[in-house]
Amino acid sequence: PMSLLPGSNIVNSYKLALFGGQTEYGSTIAPVAPMMAVSLISALVIAIGKIAISLLSAFAIVYFRFPFRMFFFWAIFVTLMLPVEVRIGPTYEVVSDLGMLNSYAGLTVPLIASATATFLFRQFFLTVPDELVEAARMDGAGFFGVLHKILLPNSAPIIVVTVIWQFTNIWNEFLFGASFSDYTSFPMTVALNNLVSSSTGVKEYNVHFAGAFIAAIPTLVVYLVSGKYFVRGLMAGSVKG
């Protein structure tokens, strides 16, 4: 039976997964370290972008009075019914026409808006007492002063939820990375898929599993560091409808 303890080849397997090289069977392994950098940069850019856009969208929907306000909110919310697979074709055409294939822009811009994050921020803003906002307005704070001094500091749990959620989703995203990138700019998930393939016909599962463990480390670290804030954020975003 297979042993639960690591074998004697563990160091070499992790070395091949990270930095690439030639295996004893003659297979050439592409390094996943540069692909991890691609995934990390993409995940951080998308997470920060989603927070900025969703925060401003929810703020406008809750605190501004304009025609068809709720229509626009539900129009944003309905986009949750459209999974990535449904819109991959039109999105690819737009990205290609804009010349953003094989670039960070192509990996980040199509995914930078989020209906889920907008909904979470809206639900949280609805729980903020109107008296607190009115007091800030009476003290001379404008709308963006209220956002900067009151809403943004109190939105820390929601921001943490959004960062954890979106970072994990983008880190594990496969379809966009495989469609919008070539072998020089593949994200981590696509690189893992390529690790198990070999021109010699030998399946290098030891290297593949080592790469999978390496790929899981960033998300585990994020959850361990900010797990309690994640629970607090979910509670804060679901109090009032």
ABEGO torsion letter per residue (X at the ends): XBBABBBAAAAAAAAAAAAEEBBAAGBBBBBAAAAAAAAAAAAAAAAAAAAAAAAAAAAAAAABBBBGAAAAAAAAAAAAABBAAAAAAAAAAAAAAAGABGBAAAAAAAAABBAAAAAAAAAAAAABBAAAAAAAAAAGBBAAAAAAAAAAAAAAAAAAAAAAAAAAAAAABAAAAAAABBAAABBAAAAAAAAABBAAGBBBAAAAAAAAAAAAAAAAAAAAAAAAAAAAAAAAAAABX
